[in-house]
């Protein structure tokens, strides 16, 4: 993780009220997608396999964890939002909003899709 820009982003650009959520997401991604590379993409913390798997972005009211191929996911947990042709996201306002089982399922799908030939 060192030198990837995410620590600097957290220290200088992240609203402090989201620090705990981002820390929890970083731990979850490291555990659920250990081969993914943590990086900055689109100016925000992200994880990359062959392509960007997931990106965290912040707004005034929440964080989103967006999955680049989320529209292809099965959403048995019913948490994915979005209507575009590719991306789906989960909104997080507090650490309590993190449904670890659901996010692990989404991350696993992102990894599987990323491993498939395009």
N, C-alpha and C positions, 0 to 999 in steps of 0.2 A: 504494500500500500504506500510506502514511503516514496515521495517524489512524484506521485501521480497527480498532484494538484488538488485532490479532494480535501486533504487536511487544511490547506490554505483557504479553500472555498469555505469550509466550515468555520474557520477562525475569522474570516473577514467579510463574507458575503451572506452567510446564513443567519436568518433571524434567530436570536438565541432561544426563543421559545420552541424551536424545532430541533435543537441540538440532540435531545434525548431520542427523538424519533429517528433522526438520521443515524445516530449511533446504533440503535437497535436494527435498522435496516441494513447497515453495513455488516453487522455480525450475522444477520440472517442470510444475506447474500453470500458471505464468505463460507458459511456452512452448507447452504443449499446448492450453490453453484461454485464449488471451489476452484474450478478451472477458468472461470470468468475473470477478466482483468478489470480491476476498478480503475476508472479514468474520469476525465471530464469530457462530456459530449454535449453539444449545444449549450455550452457554458454552465452545465450542471453536473452533479455527481451521476455516474453511470457505470454500467458493467457491460463488458464487451466479450463476446465469443468470436465467431466469424463476423458477426454484425453486432450492433448494440442490442443487448437483451432487455435492459431496463434503464430508466432514467428517473431521477428524483427532480421534481421542480417545486418551487414554493410560490405561494400566492399570499395575499394578505390574510386569508382565512384558513388555509390548510396547505398541506403538502400533497403532491400526487406522486405515486409510483406508477409510471407508465411503461407498458410493455409494447415494444415496437411491432410485434406480430400478434398482439392481444386479440384482434378480431378473429383469429383462427383458434383461439382457446375454447375448450369446453369450460363453462362457468357453473360448475355444480354448487359453488358457494354463493353465487348471486351478488358478488361485490364489484364486478367490473362495470365501469361506466364508459361512455363514449359512443359515438355513432359513425365515426369515420370508417374508411375501408380497411385500415390497418391497425391503428393503435387503440388500446383500451387502457384504462387507468383505475387505480384505487385511491380514493381520497382518505387522508389521514390528518386528523386534527390533534390527537393526543396519542401517547404510547398505548393507551388502552384500546385504541382503534385498530391496532395491529393484530389481525387474526393470523397467527403464525401458521396454522394448518392450511388455511386458504392461500396465503402468500407462498408457502412452500409448494403447493400444487401448481400455482401459476408459474413460479420460477422453474419448476421441473418441465412444464410445457414449453416455456421459452427456450430452455436448454435443448430439449428434444427437437424443436423446430429449427433451431440454429444448426444442429448437427446434420440435418437433412440437406442433400444437394439442392441447389436452387435451379 
